């Protein structure tokens, strides 16, 4: 595998945590690469993979739209660039988004993954929680899911593969080069999701 340049979309959210975990995953896999804070068009054009962090999806979308990276990210994903969206990042990837409380929402999104996502599906900040998740593609060991104002996947198209359920709710999916999860893997010390993401074949 060639030397990877992984970008963490650096507009708002848990950016530094994702940088640290991605670097750790690269090291554990003995892969040559760099992890950059990606926030400009030039950054987006030079990366091989992208992580879209948790945070405020409306803010991330508006900032990406304002600095013209939203359109380029969308084009690069359609061209095959692997992308991992966590929490707000999942919302950014989804084609359809609504809020548990306010219903229909208008916010700039990428709209590239064939899923319907409900924002704040598990409640607000005070309803945050942790749960052991069974994610077969990551092995038999439970993965600690940290849910903070987390979204949920309520519907998905035939090309989307569910990776994980929490009770009856889908909380992780994959569609070709795109992974979206409801939880915050960057707040754990478990790099398995990052390693899985780094192994996805890219357009190169």
Secondary structure, DSSP 8 states (H G I E B T S, - for coil): ---EEEEEE-SSSSHHHHHHHHHHHHHHTT--EEEEEE-SHHHHHH-SEEEE-SS-HHHHHHHHHHTTHHHHHHHHHHTT-EEEEETHHHHHHEEEEEETTTEE--------EEEEEEETTT-SGGG-EEEEE--GGG-SS-EEEEESS--EEEEE-TT-EEEEEETTEEEEEEETTEEEESS-GGGSS--HHHHHHHHS----
